[in-house]
Amino acid sequence: MPIRSQGYQLLPVKNNESEHSRENDDVSGVPSRRLRLGFLILFIVITFYALFLAPEKPSLTESFQNSAHPGLDKCASPIAPAAKPPTRTNPWAPLVVSEITDIQRWLEAPQRELNLTRGSSAILSDNVVYLIETYYPAKADALAYLAGGSAPDKYAHVVIHHGGSDAPIIKNYLVGPLPVSEQMSMRLLSEIYHESEIPFNARGFVNIEELRDVFKFISPELSEALDDLFGATARGNDNDTLVASAGGPFSFDGSTRKTWFSLRRNLPGPWLLPINFWQYIDVSGTDPSLWKSSKIVYNHQIFGSTEEFLQSYRNGTLIRVPEQVTGANEDFSWTTRKRVGTPRDLDHLPGPRSVSFAGLRFRVDRATQYISWMGWVMYLSFDRDMGLNLWDITLKGERIIYQLAPQEAIAQYAGNDPLQSTTAWQDRHFGMGLAVRDLLPGYDCPHEAVYLPATTHSALGVIVREKAICVFEQDTGRPVSRHTGYMEGEFGAVKGYMLTVRSISVVGNTHEILQFDYMFHIDGTMEVRLSASGYLQGGYWEPLQEGYGGRIREHSMGNLHDHVINYKVDLDIAGLENSLLETIAGQEIVEQPWLEDDEWGRTVIQQKITRRIIETEDEALLKYPINFQGHYSIVNQNKTNAWGSPRGYAIHAGYNPIHNTIVGSRRLLNNANWARYNLAVSLRKETEPSSSSMWNMNLPGKPTVDFHKFFDGDNITQDDLVVWVNVGTHHMPQAEDSPNTKTTVAMSSFLLTPLNYFDSDISLESTNAILLSAPSQPGEPWGFDDYGVKQDFTCVPETPPPFEYLDPKVYDEEGRLKTSESVEDMRKMAEMYHRIKFEL
């Protein structure tokens, strides 16, 4: 019988000799008995020796406690050493719970005359505080503080839905300075937007109540028809088998608010299970009694109202979907993430995991979210719209980046149905920082990763997630540089290590996640990588959908779409005075005087580099060079390295260097112009902090932030510049995208690499390297110098803590910790507009 230990099964070993012995024992009984007697005597002697005569040996546990005995020591705990930030506070830090609640009370005071209602009980015609978060200080003030000056005053950005006004509107306010005192005031914040008035129809969702007002459009008679047509119910019961989801944008210019609703089966992964039914609902204004259903589409038949559809259903003129393709009797277990198939060989064993045997090599200050590693240092912050921001990224004491942060994420779909063909999401609207999820230890991040919290605010209170960010170092498994040679100093390698800062958010259209990675290498390279996984926004498959995606099940498809994500990279190369350099490798035909007129001829066709400083913003809306024959870089023309070259950092395409396919769609008319390019460079201005806003999705015809207006002819030579870089994927779904897409394919990146920034390769500073020297005689071993770093250092690592996943801490407007009444309530708040459960 195989022996089981720690949940693992030892593989049985076939021993031919012992089998042969058993066969002989069967033939001759007497020798067998003598042999057994001899073994018994030998066993008694060995046991007596072991118990009374043998020297005592420590157990493995005892060897940890007594280093005088042989054995391995315990490894250092995976706790990051303390970092020493240059400032007492993080000037970009998110507001904490107490600061947010203090501001909420201050806004609610009668002297403010705002007539506010708390978000948890508000209706559309109320005034509600939608957002309270840090307003980032001016760059000059922040840099002065980092240089040893006084801390800049702290302000909050406040968004209020004025639903109670005669003309409902959304307004932005600047509130401060903090903390709350008699000196605090508020004013309209309009200078960072191209449209100071934000239409109420462009608003975000405050609470579930707004969605409940839509449920009336599923009348009891319509529910009965759906049950008959699809074998699924939407009656407002706990056991309903249909839920709804909405498509966006909801408005073109804010004058109306309309959306297509898609009905889906209420099963795991409902995003993959739409039925052949869509409803177009007008939800304009603050009075739900004026809302109306203006269209129903079923089986390619268009009805001008719910009553028109029901009349056709009653009189038998409705062309029904054949019963055999309604999907009512299908097995939908394929939409779950439960393991399937035959286990792979040896997959019952845990895979390799990363262990820092000598202890973690990066430092963290949790109070200020300040990190240092191998000469790199940075601050972190977090906001509601897009989540993780990195600030003041320096290398070897010099700032390279002032701010690095995502700005917007679009997903534009295609299809032969009302929802897919009209969908163009912009996830900032829903709040990717608000939708951040706690990371799964050992799955989302290595076991020894260090986790940091994030605090975000919504109209319903404050959310604190303890594991919103993870930081870890890893061996890349490949050297950062290597060469083989025989001359002294030629042969060696430098180990490739990198530090990763990671967070994961749920995107606004489905329960697909985006994983944001910021990776730092020892040679001065940074990689910004985005990976996606999760459920597709699935469509209803039928033959007329051919060409708009890929069939993944009998009646489910993944629809063709583009993902494009925009990043802000505020580079400061050797100071604030920077220029944009274009470097292109082209082809030249040249006659060389040293060549003869023989079979080779006197003509050479070869490459030649052309460099050009781009002088104005109008020239700086860019796509990568054809065939990637070159790159763009930010350089300081007044600062050179030892060889006379301007110091700079180059922007290189990584995985999937795409831009948006579609240009001219009314659903992305002017609200995501940045997506047309691979990158763009503009003059940095305090009035242009972002390429988008939370309202842009619903205002393609009149965006709050119009990216093209950044480019107004300003000179961009030797000035403070911002690079806007895009990543993304052209997603052409396939069967392997079910049930979830994979990060192995759905990823995109860009790299920032030193360009004559240093005099030579700085990775040679690393002592995690080896230098080999040739032997004096053939056959002798090569000599080597490992710089005294014991690469064979080994110890017994700590056992990772048991897996645990907890819900975030949620605080109400008074700062009191809240608890959900049920798991269903938790799900409603988490999924809100992703999965709308009917409550009639």
N, C-alpha and C positions, 0 to 999 in steps of 0.2 A: 504493500500500500504506500503510495507516495506520501512523503512528509510535508505538511503545510507549515509555513513559518511566516508571520507578519503578512498574511494574506497572499503570499506568493507560493506557487507550486513548483517544487523541484522536478526537473525532468528526469524520468527513470533512465538508468544506465544499464545496458545489457552487458552481463559478465559471462562470457562463454566458458571461462574456466570453472566458475562456481556451478554453472549448469552441468558441466561435464562431471564434476565431483558428485553432484546429487545423483546423476545417472549411475556412477560407480557404486555409491552407497546402496542403491537399490539392488545391485548385483551381489555385493558382499556385505552382509550385516555385521560380521565380527570386527573387521578392520574399522568399520564405521563407528562401532561402539567404543573401541579403543581411542580413536581419534577424538570423539566427543569428550571422553574422560580426560585426555591430555589437555584439551582446550579449557576444561573446567578448572584443572589444577593451575594452569597458567593464569587464568583470570583471577583466581584467589590470590596468587602471589603479587600480581600487578596491583590489585586493589589494596592489599596490605601495605605495599610500598607507598602508594599514593596517599593513603590516609595517615601513616605514621612516620615514614622515613623521608619522603621527598621534601625538599625545601619549599617553603610557602611562597606562592606567587600572588602578586596583587591582581585584583580584577581590573577590567577596563576602567570602571568608575574610579577605583582607587588610584590608578595610574594618573588620572586627572589631578588628584589631590596631592600626590607625592611625586614630584618631578625627579627624585633620586632613582626611581625605578624606571625601567624602560617602558615605553608606551607613548602614545600620542597625546598631546595636550588638547584642551578644548580651544576652538577658534574664538577669536574676539567676537563679541556680539555685533550683529549688523546694525549698529547705531552710528549715525553720522556724527563725526566730531563737530564741535561748535564752530561756526564761522564768525568772523568779526566784521560786520558791515561798517562802511566808512561813515554812516550817518545813524543817528539814534532812532529815526523813524523812516519808514518807507513812504515817500511822498505820493506814490501811486496806489497805496493800499486800499482795498475795499473798505467801506464803512462797516463797523461791527454792529451787532444787534442793538446795543444800547444807544449808539449814535443814531441809528435809523428810527428807533422808537422815540427818541427825543425830538427828532425833526418832525415826525408824524404828529406828536402832541402840539408842537409849536405851530404847525400848519392848521391844526384843528381849533386853535384858540379863536375865540369870537372876534378879536381885533383883526384877524386876517381877513375876515368877511368872505371866506371861501365856501361856506355852507357844505362841508364835506360829509360824505357817508362812507363808512368802512366798507372795504371791498367785499368782504364775506357776505354782506347783506344788501349790497347795492343792486339797483336796477339800472337800465340804460339811461334813464332820465335823471340820474343822480350825478353829483360831482364826486369824483373818486381820485385818490392819489394812486396813480398807476405805477410809478417808479420813483425810488429814492436811491441814488448811488453816487459814488465819488465823481466829481468833475476834475479831470486831470489838470494839474497846474501848468502854466505856461512853461515852455521849454527853457527859456532864459532863467526863470525863477528856480526851476528844478536843478539846472546845472550850477547855478550860484550856490545852492544849498549843498550839492555834492562837493563843491570846491571849498567848503568850509564856512559858507555864509549862513544866514538864519533860514529856518524852515519856511517855505511859502505858506500863506494862509490856505486853510482847507475849506473847500466849498463842495456843495452837493448839487447834482443835477436832479431836478424834480419834474416829473411829467404828471399833469392832471388832466383827466377827462372831464370837461365841463359839459356833461350831458344835461344839466339842469338849466343851461342858458337858453335864452329865447332862440338863439342860433347856435346849437351845440357845436363845440369846437374842442380841439386838443391844444394845450399850451405847454411850452417848456419854460422852466424857471431856473435861475441860478440863486441858490440859497446859501448864505454864509456871512461872515466866516464862522467856522465851527471851532469849539463846541457852542451849543445854544447859549446865547447870552442876550443882554439888552442891545448889544451892537449888531446882532444878526438881522439881516434884511433879505428881501427877495426882489428879483427883477426878472423881466422877460429875457429869455435866452434865445436870441434869434440870429445872432451873427454867424453861427455855424451852419445855417441852412439857407438854401436858395429860395425857399418858400416859407415865410415866417408863419403863415396860417396853415394849420394842418387840419384838413377836413375830418369831421367826426366819423364819416363812413370809412376812413382808412384805419380806424382804431384796432388795437389788439383786444383779445378776449380778457375780460376781468374775472368772470367766474362762470360756473356751469349754467347759471340761470338763463343767460342769453341763449344758450343752445336749447334749453327746455322749451323756449317759445317757438322753436321750429317744429317741435314734435306734433303740433296740432295739424300739420300738413299730412300726417299719416292718419287719416280718419279711420274709424272702425270698419267702414265699408271697403276702404282701400286695403286695410290689413287683411280682410277676408279674401280679397282678390289676390294679394301677394301669396297668401297661404295656398290658394288653389293653383296659382301659376308656377310657384317655385317650391312648394312644400316647406315653406319657412314662414315664421311669424314675426310681426312687429306690433304687438298689442300693448306694450308697456309693462309686460310681466317679467318676473325674474328669469323665467325660462325661455324668453324670446330667443329665436334663432337668427334674427337679423339685427345688424347695427348699421349705422351710416357713417360716412366720412365725406368731407367736403373738399372741393378743389379751389385753387386760387390762381391768379389774384381775384380779390373780391370787388375791386373797383378799378376804373380807368383813371379818373381824375378827381375822385371824391364826391362826385355829384350823386352817385347811387352806390349801393352795396348789394351785389348779387353773387350767387354761387351755385354750382352744380353739386348736387348730393348724389353719391353712389351708395347703393345698398350692398352690404356684404354679409356673409355668413358669420355668425357669432361663435367662432371656433378659434383655437390657437392659430395665430397668423392670419387674421381676417383680411389683411391687405392683399392676400393672394386669392381671395375667394369672392370676387364681385359677382353679382347676378346681372342679368341683361335688363337693367332698369335704372333710369336716371331721372332726377327731378330738379328743375331749375327754380330757385326760390329767390324772390326779391326781399331782402331784409334791410332796406334803406331806412335811415332815421332811427329815432328813439322810441317810436310807438309801435309795438308788435301787432297791434290791431290792424295796422295798415299794411303789414307784410302780406305777400301773396305768392302762390305757386303759379308760375307763368308757363311752364312746359313740363311735359312728361315724355320721355323717349323709351319705348319698349320694342324690342325686336325690329328696329329700323322704322318704326312708326312714330310719328311726332304728333303729340296732342297739345292743344293750346291751353288746357287746364286739367285739373284732376277730374272734374265732372265729365269733360269730354272723353277722357280715358275710360272712366267707369261706365259711361253710356255705351261705348264700343264693347266693353267687356260684357255688359248685360245683354245687349242685343245680338251678340254672337258674331259681329263683324271684325272683332279683334283677331289678327293673325297671330296665333299662339306659337311660342317656341315648342317644338315637339317634346313630348314628355320625356323621351329617352335622353335629351340633352339638357334638361333643367339642372342636373347635378344633385337632385334631391336624395338619390340613393347611393351617392359616391362614398368611397372611403377617403376621409380627409386627414387621416393620420400623417400623411406625408408633409403637412404644414408644420409639424412639431419638430423640435430639435432632439427628440429621443434617438438614441443610438440605433442604427440599423445594420443589417448585414452580418457577415461572419467576422469575428475578431481577427485582426492581423496577427501574424507570427510575432511573438514576444511583446505584443502591445499590452499585456497584462502587467508589464513592468513600468514603473515611472520613468519618464525620459530624463535626459541629462538636465541638470540645473546649474545655474551660475552661483558660485560661492567665492567671496573675497576672503581667502584664507587668512590674510594678514590684517583684515579689517577694512572697512570702507575707506575709499581714497577721496571722497568729496566731503565738503563741509556744508552745513545748513544752519541758518539761524531762523527758527520757526517764527519768532515774533515779527520779523521783518520780511520773511520769505526771501532771504538772501542766500545764494548758493555760490560756492567756489569749487573749482576743479582744475587742476593742472594749468593754472594761470588764467583760466576763464572765470569771470565773476558776473553775476546778474541779479536783478530783482525780479520778482514775479508779482502780478496782480491779476484780478479777475473782475469781469463785468457781466451784466445781464445779457447783452446783445450777442457777443461772440466768445465769451469765456476768457481763456488764458491769454495774458499779455506778458511779454518779456521786456524789461527795461534796463537801460544802462549796461549793455553787454560789453564788457571790456576784456581784452587779452593782453597779458603782460603789462598791465597798468595803463593801456591806451583804449579809449572808447572806440568801438567799431560800429555799434548800433545803439541809437537812443531808444527806439521802440520797434518791436517786432510783434505783429499781431494780425490774426485774421480779421477781415472786414465784412465779408458777405459770402454767401454760398447759394448759388442758383441751381435749379434743376428744371430744365425745360423738356416737356414730354411730347410724344407724337402718338397718334392712334386714330382709329376709325370709330370713335365713340365720343359723346359730349364731354366727358371729364378729361380723358387723356389728351385730347387735341387742344384743350384750352388751358392746360396746367402749365404754369411757370412760377415755381416756388422761389421765394427768397427767404432763407431760413433765419435771417436776423430778425424778421418780424416776430417769430415765435420765441426768440430768445435762446440761443445755443448755450449761453452761459447758464441761464435758468434751467436748461434741460441737461446739464452735465450730470453724469451718473457716477456713483462710487465705483472705483476700480476693483476688479476681482483679484485678490492677492494670489499669485502663482499662475494666473491665467492671462489677465490683462497686463500684468507687470511681474518681473521676477520676484521670488520669495523675499529677497533681501532688499527690495526697493524701499525707499523712504517715502512716506505719504504726507501730503500737506492738504489742509482744508480750503474750502472756498465758501464765501458767503454771498448770496444774491437776494434781491428783493423783488417781490411782485405785489400786486394789489391785495393779495391774500395774506401777506406776511413775509417773513424772512426764512430762507432755507439755508442751513449749514450742512455741508457734506464733508465729512472728516477725511475721506480718501478721494478727493476730487482730482488731485495731481499726484503723480508718482515721479520719483527721480531715481535713476540707477545708472551704474557704470557697467559696461559689458565688454568682453573680448570679442572683437569683430570676427575672429577666426581667420584673419588674413593680415599679413604685415602691412604697415603703412608705407614702408619702402624696403627694398631688398636687392642685393646684387651678389653674384658669384665672381670670384677672381682669385688671382694668385699673388698679386703685389700686395705689399703691406697696406692695410686699411681699406682694401677693396671689397672684401667678402663680409657680409653681415646682413642683419635685418633689425628693424624696429617693430616691436609688437604694436598691433592696431587696437587701440582702446577708444571708446567714445562714451560720452555722458549723454543720457536721454532724459528729457523732461516731457511728460506725456499727460494728456487729459482726453476724455471721451465724452462726446455729447450726442444726444438724440436729435436727429434732424426733424424739421417741421412737417414733412409730408408723410412719412411713414415711420415705422419703428426701425429705421436704418440708423446706424451709428456712424459718426465720423471720429476717427482717432487722430488727434493732433500730436505730432512728434517733432521735437526740436533736438537735433543731435549735434554734438560738439566733438570735434576731433583734435588730436594733439598737434596736427600740422597747421592749425588755424582755420580749417574748413568748417563750415556750418551746413547742415542739411535740414531743410524744412520739408517734412513728409506728411501727407494726408492719406489715410487709409479708410475704406468704407466697408461695412458689413451689416447684414440685417435683412429685413424683408423688403422685397420690391414693392413699388406701388403697382400692383398687378392689375391687369385688364381682363375682360371677359373674352375668351378666345372663340373665334369663329373664322371661317375661311376668308371673310372680307377684311380681317385684320392682317392678312399676309402683307409683309413688307414694313409693318409698324412695330416689329419686335419679334419675340421668339415664343413658341408654344412650350409650356413647361408641364402641363397636365391636360386632362381631357377638356376642361373648360376654363383653364387659366393660362395667362400669358404674362411675360414680362415686357413692358413697353419700352421702345427705344427712347433714350433721353440723354441729354448732356448734363454732367455736373461740372461747374466751374466755380472755384473758390479763390477769392482775392485776398492777398496779404499786403499789409503796409510794412515796408522796410525803410526805416529812417536811418540811413547810413551816415556816419560821421567819420570820414577817413582822414586821419591826422588833423582833425579839426572840423570846423563847420563849413569851410570854403571848399566846395567840391564841384566837379564837372562830370558830364556824361561822355564817356569815350566809346565810340563804335570801332570794333576791330574786325575786319573782314579779310578772309583769305580768298583771293581771286586767282585767276589764271593769266599768265603772261607768256608771250612768245618772243624769244630773244635770241639774237645771234651772238655767240661767244667767240672772241678772237682766238682763243686757244684751241678751238676745235678745227679739224681739217675737213675738207670737202670730200669725205669718203662715204662709206655706206651709211654712216650715222648722220651725215649732214652737219651743217654749221648751226642749225636751229635747235633750240631747246624749248620745250613746253613745260612749264613748272608753275608752282604756286608763288604768290607774293602777298605779303600782308599790307593792307591799307588801313591807316588809323585816321579817325576824324573825330573832333570834338563837336558834339551836337549843341548848338547854341541857344535854341529857343524851345519852349514847351510844345509849340505847334509841330515840331519835328520829332517829338519824343513819345508818340503813341506807336508802339513798336511790336513787330513780330520777330521771332528768332530768325537768324539768317538762313537762307536756303541750304539744305543739307547740313545745317549747323556748322557752316564754314566760318566760324567766328563767334563773337560774343559781345555783350555790352558790359560795361563796368563803370563804377564810380571811382574817380581818381581825384587826387589833390595835385593840381599842376604846379603848385608852389612848394610842395614837399616831395623830395626824391629820396630813393635809397642810395646806397653807396655807389651805384653804377649809373646814376644820373637818370633813372627811370622814375616817372611819377608814381608815388605810392597809391595803391588802389585795391579794390576788391571787385572780382568779376562775378557776374550772375550767370550761372550755367543751368541749362535744362537738365532735369533728372528724368524720372519715369513720367510717361504720358504728358509731354509738354503741349497741352492743347489750349484752344480758345473756343468760344461758343460757335456752333455751326450756323445757327439761324441769325440773320440780321434783318431787321425791319418788322418783326412780329409786333403787333400792337401790345401784346402782353409783356414785352420787354422793350418798349419803344425808346424810352429815355431814362429808365430807372436802373439800368445795369450796363451802361455803355462801356464800362471797364472790361466786360467779358469779351469784347470784340478783339482783344489784343492778348499777346503773351505777357507783355509788361509795358509800363509807361512810367515816365519820370516827370515830376512837377516840382515847382518851387514850393518849399515848405512854408505853410501859413497856418497861424493859429485858428483862422476861420475855416480851414479845410482839414479837420481832424480825421475824417473818414470818407471812404468812397461811397458809403451808403448810409441808410438810416432804417430804423425799425418800421417806418411807414412806406418806404420806397416800393415794397412789393405791391401795395394797393394803389399806387399812384404812377403807373408807367407813363401816363400822359402829362403829368404835372408833378414830377418827383421832388421830394423835399431836398434831396441832394442829387444834383445832376453832374456826374463825373466829368462830362465834356466841358463844363463851365470852369473847371480847374485850369484848363489849357487855353489861356487867353493871351498868348504871345509873350509871356515873361521870359526874360533872359535867364538861362540856367547855367551860366559859366561861373565857376568859383563862387558858389552861393550854397545855402543850406537846402539840400534836395531830399525828396522822398521818392522811393521806387515802389511802384505798385505791381506785384507779381502774381500771375495766375497759375493755378494747378487745376487738374480735373481729369475727367474720363469721358470718352464717348461710349456710353454703356449700351451695348447691343446684347440684350439678355439672351440666355441660353438655358438649357435644362439644368446645368450644374449650378445655376443661381437659385435653385430651390433646395431646401427651404430658404437659405440665406446666401447672399453674395459673400465673396471671400476676399480677404485683404491681400491675398497673393496676387490677385489680378486688379482689383479695384483700388489702386493706389497711384499717387502722383507726387512729384517732388521738384524742388529746385535746390541748387547749391550756391553758396557764397564762398568763394575761395580767394586766398591772398593773390594779388597780382602785383608783383614787385613791391609788395608792402614791406617785406623783409629783404635782407641781403642774400639769404639762402634759406634752405629748408630747416625750419625750427624744430621739426620732429626729431632731429639728431640730438636735441637737448635731453631726450628721454634716456633714463638709465634702464628702462625695461627694454633692453636691446642686447644684441650679441655681435661681437666682432671676431671673426675667425682668422687664423694665420696658418699658412701652408706648412706641412711637416718638412723637416730637414731631409728625410729620406722617404721614398715611395713606400707605401704600406704602413707607415706610422700614422697614429691618429692626429687629426688636426688640433692645433691649439685654439683656445678661445678665451675671450674676456667677456664676462656677463655683468661687469661693472658692480659686482658685489650684491646684486639682487638675486636672492635665492628663488629661482623659478620653480624649484622642486619642494619649496616649503609646504608642508602638509600638516593639517590638524583635523580634529573632529568637529565639523560644523554643528551649530545648534540645530535642534529639530525645529522646523518651521511650526509656527503656532497653528492650531486647528483652523480649518477654513471657517470663516464667518462673514455673513453679509447682512448688514443692518440698514434700516430705513434712515433717511436723513432726519436731522432735527428741524422741526418746523415751529416757528414762533409767531404768535399773533401780533396785532398792531401794538399791543401793550408790552410786548417782549416776553410773554408767557409761553412756555413750552406747550405745544398742542399735541394731541394724540388723535389719530383717525378712529372713527367709530367702527369701521369694518375694513376688510381687505378690498371690498368692492369700492368703497369711498376712496381708498388709496389709488385704486386703478383709475377711477374717474378723473382724479386730479392729475395723475401722471399722463394719461392719454388724451384727456379733454377733447380736442378737435380731431385727434387721430382716429378715435373710435367713439362714436356718439351712440350711447345706449338710450333707447326710447323709454320715456317715462310719461305715459299719457294720463 
